Amino acid sequence: MKQILCFGDSNTYGLIPKEGGRYPWGIRWTSILNEKLGLENYRVIEEGLCGRTTIFDDPLREGRCGIQMIPAILETHNPIDIAVVMLGTNDCKTIYGATADFIGKGISKIISRIRINAGESKILLISPIHLGADVWKNDYDPDFSALSVATSKELADIYQKVCENENVYFLDASSYAKPSNADQEHLDEEGHRLLADAIFKKINEIEENVANK
């Protein structure tokens, strides 16, 4: 059985927009992906955590720094055939003051840790969906700002360059899905389905490339 580790934040966890809670199996994209790949041949490991960043410590919530957590997660689940990483949205929060370029440097460190701790795994880096234009307003999530929205829209280009430099696979989630109208931040059910379809096709591409080598 092949193992695919999905390492991300609340949109990998499957947080339900606005109301909170978690989408059940069959709705969140990780579970849809597992079903499409085949439960008998693939195990999709869901390692999504709300608030997770690439390299930043959240002063109000422990354990959110991705670079600190991923070595233990990789060791726990080894061997890993494909590591899927989708982080960066929380790095756009005002408190971190990070540019898209700096967030890209953080994601590069995540890739390096995967190579150190799971060197045989293929890596798929996914740039996250864009934040909605109004996400920073009081009705939604004031941890973000208008600048956060702009930064989120710059991540795809930065991440693509990281993938070219690091020789890893790339997918732009914002080309397939968008945040829900309910909270301007998280995927709705349709978004999870669309993203799962896109990742499924990319996984098949990766598998074909591996088989042809």
N, C-alpha and C positions, 0 to 999 in steps of 0.2 A: 504494500500500500504506500503510495506516495503522499508526502506531507507538505502542505502549503501553509506557511505561517503568515497571517495577516496582522501586521503591527500598525496600529493607528490610534485615533482619538474617538470622540463620540460618534462620528459618522461611520466608524468601523464597529463600534460597540452596538450601534443601532438605536440611539436615543430617539424617542418619539418627539417630534417638534412641539414646542410650547408646553404640552401637558407633562412631559417627562416620562419616566418609565422606559421600557425597552421593547422594541418590536420583537414579536415572537419568531421562532424558527419558521422559515418559509417566506418571510417578508424582508428581513435584513439581508443585505447583499452577500454577506459571507456565507449564509446558509443557502441562498439561491445558487451561488457559485458551486458549493459542495454538491448540491443536487444535480446541477447541470453536468458537472464533471463525472459524477457517479459515486455514490456512497460506498460502493464495494471496492473501488480502486483508489479513491482519494480521501484524505482527511484534511479538511480546512480548519486550521487552528485559529480561533477567534481571540485575538489579543488586542482588543480595542478598549481604551480607557478614557472617560470623559476628562477633558482638561489637559490631556497629554501634549507635551511640547517636544521639540527636538532636543534642545540643550538647556532650557531654562527651568529653574526651580520656581514653582508656584508658592508664594509666601503664605497662602491660606490653605493649600491642600498638599499633603505629602505624597511622594511617589509619582509625581507627574512628569518628571524629567526623563525623556526617552533614552538618552545616552547612558543614564545610570541604570535603567531597568533592563535594557535589551540583552546584556550579556547573560544574566540569569535566566531570562526567558528563552534565549537560544539554547542554553545548556539544558534546560528543562525538557525541551521538545526535540532535541537532536535525535536522529538526523533529519534535516530539513532539505527538501528538494528545491523549493522555491520560496523565497522570502519576499512578501509583498509589503511595501511600506507606503503609508499615506498619512503624512503629518505636515504641519505648517500652519493650519488655521489658527490654532491657539497662540502660535508665535506672533501672530498679527495683533494681539491684544496691546492696548496702549501701555500697560505697565512694563512691557519688555522693550518698547521703543526700537524694535528691530526693523531694519530695511529688508527688502526681498533678497538682496544679495547676501546679507548676513544670515538670513534664514537658510539660504542655499548652502552656506558654509556649515551650518548645523546639520543639514541633511547629509552632507558629505561625510561628516563624522559618524553618523549612523551607519552609512554604507561601510565605512572602514571597520566599525565594530562587528558588523555581520561577517565581513571577510576574515576577521581575526578569530571569531568564535564559531563560525559555520562556513568555512572556506569553500566547501564543495557546493554550496547552494547557489542557484541562480537568483538574481535580484531583479524585482520589478518595482521601480519607483513611480508612484502616482502623485502628480500634483493635485491638490485638493480642489473641490468646487469653490467658486467664488463666493465671498460673503455678499449678502443682499445689500442693496443701496441704503436701506434704512436700519440695518442691524444695530447700529450704535445708539439709536433713539431709545428713550425710556421704556417704551412698550416692548422692547426686544432685549438687547444685551448691551448695556452701556459700558461693559468692559472693553468694547471696541470703539473705534472712532471712524470718521469719514476717511481718514488716512489709512486705517486698517483695511477698508474696502479696496482702496486703490492698491495697497500692498498685496492683497490676496490675488488681484488680477495680474500681478507681475510674476507670480511664482512659477507659472507654467514655463515661461521662457528661461527662467533661471534653472529650473529643475531639468529641463531638456539639455541644457549645456552641461550640467553636472553629469547626466547620464552619458553624454558623449565623451566627457573626460574620463569617467570611471568605467566606461564600457559595460553599462548595465541597461536593462530594458526600461522603456518609458511609456507612460500613458497619462493623458491630460483628462482628469475627471470632469472638468468644466466643459469639455467638448461634448459630453454625453448627458450630464445632469446639472441641476441647479438647486439652490436652497429652496425650502418650502416658503410659501407666503406666510405661513403661520408664525415663523420665528426668524426668517431671513438668514438662517445659519445651518440648519440640519436638513438632511434628505427626507422627503416624504416617501410613501410607499412606491410611487412611480419612479422616483429618483433612485431608490435602491434597486428596482428591477432593471432600469436602464444601465446603471453602473455595473451590475452583475453581468449583464449581457456583454458589455465592453470588455470587462476583465476576463470573462470566459474565452472570448476570441483571442485575447492577448496571451492567455495561458496556453491555448492550443498552438499559437505561433511559437512560443518559447519551446514547447514540447517537440514541435516539428524540427526546430533548429537543432535541438539537442540530439534528436534521432538521426539527423542527416550528417552529424559530425563524425 
